[in-house]
């Protein structure tokens, strides 16, 4: 079953695949249910976000130990530490999932919850 030409599900073949869009997954797998496409898009989005946050955190240990080893933190170092701590706080739900035995089963529900939270925030931003 192909969507009509004026449908929002119609995408030209020249456009790149966006793994974070439910619509893109729906086009790629037209027989899959909407909830499954939404789940795959949320999973892809959270995987990219987790990678970005972990990249931000990488290299923070030497910076944390700088003062202990006799150095002084510059204002730039302090700003980087703030950014790192914020990134660490956003990654903590994932760390709980992998730290608690058997909690990997909860990972799809965590992705669903974070996706719903993101959608609510987008709606709120559009209403303003």
N, C-alpha and C positions, 0 to 999 in steps of 0.2 A: 504494500500500500504506500503510494507516494503522496506527499503533501501537495496541495494545490500550489501553483506558482506564486500566488500572493500571500502564502502562509509564512509566519515568522520562522517556521522550521525549514524553509527553503534557503539553502546557502549555496552560493556559486562555488564551483569546483576549484576556483583559483584562491579561495580564502584558506588560510592556514587553520589547522585544527587547534581549538582552544580546549585543553583538558580540564579547565576549571568551569566550563559552562555546561549546565544540564542540557541545554538545547543541543549543543554539539554532540554530546553522548547520545541523545535521542535520535539525531540524524544518523550517527554512525551505527547505532543498534536500533533500528526502527521497530523491532518486535519486542524489545525489552520494556518492562513496565516503567512508568515515570519515576516511581520511588527508587528503583534500582539505578536509573540514570542519575538521579539526584544524589544518591549515595556515592556513586563512582566519582561524580564531580566534586563532592565534598571531600572525599578521600584524597583525590588528586590535589585539591587546594590546600588541605591541611598538611600533606606530605611536603609540598613546596614551602609552605610557611615554616614547618619544623626545620627543614634544611636551612632556610634563611636565618632563623633564630640561632641554630647551632653554629652557623658560620660567624655570627656576631659574637657568640660566646667564646669561640676558639681563640686561644692566645691570651685569655684573661688571667691565667694563673701567674705568669711572670709579672704582670702588672700588679696583681694583688700582693705579691711577695716583695715588690720593690721597696716599700717602706720598711718591712721587716729586715731586709738585707742592708739597711743603712741609707737608702735613697729617700728622696722626697717626691711626693706626688705633685705634679704640676696641675694647673687648672684644666689642661687638656686631658691629663690622666684621670682626674676626678670625673670629668664629663664622660669619658669612655667607660669608667666604672659604673656610672649611673645607667648608661645605655645597656651595658652588659647585665646589670642586675634586673633591669626591666625585661630584657630578653629571657633571662633565666626564670623570671616569674611567669612568663607566658608559656614556657616549656614545661613547667612543673606538672600540669595535669598528665602530660605524656609520660613523665618520669614515674609517676605513681602507677600508671597502667603497667609499665614494664617492671617495676620494683615489687609489686604485690603479686604473689603467685596466683595464677588463674584469672587475673584481671584482664588479660588480653581479650577475653570474651566481651568485655565492656567497650573495646575500642570502637566498634561501629556505632554504638550509642553515643560515645564521646564525640565522634565526627558529626553525627546527626545534631547533637545539642549545640555544638559550636557553629554549625551551619545555620541553625535556627536563630541563634543569637546574632550572627552576622546579618541575616536577613532582616531581623527586627531593627538593628542599628541603621541599616540602609533605608528602611521605610521611614524611620524617625528623621533621618537626615533629609529625605525628600520632602517631608511634611513641613520642614522649617523654612 
